[in-house]
Amino acid sequence: MNEHTYHGSCHSGAVEYETSLALDQLITCNCSICRRQGTILGFTSKEKFTLLKGEGNLSDYQFGSRNIHHVFCNTCGVKSFGKGVGPDGVEMYAVNVRCLVGVDIDDLPLQKFDGASL
């Protein structure tokens, strides 16, 4: 699947971003936070993610090894993306595909990831 540019946001619109990613390697994770939030995650590099609005409206939650920044909107509470450093040491973004405009999640291939075992 080819990479495309998408517009994403939280529910209230207080946080908006633009990102480029392919939707062919998406994951659903069963870790304690992803399981509760129901996120579908797609990954992209720092260079392919631009926060357009809301930097001052984001809160950061970390747990466990504290490697991932689970950021969420202070207005509506939606976690539309997170960020961290991948196993290769490169900064990356995990985008909640459910928050991307015009994406039909029913047509996407999803891989299960066993984050609960980490």
Secondary structure, DSSP 4 states (H G I P E B T S, - for coil): ---EEEEEE-SSSSSEEEEEE-SSSEEEE-SHHHHHHT--EEEEEGGGEEEEE-GGGEEEE--TT--EEEEEETTT----EEEEE-TTS-EEEEEEGGGBTT--GGGS-EEEE-GGG-
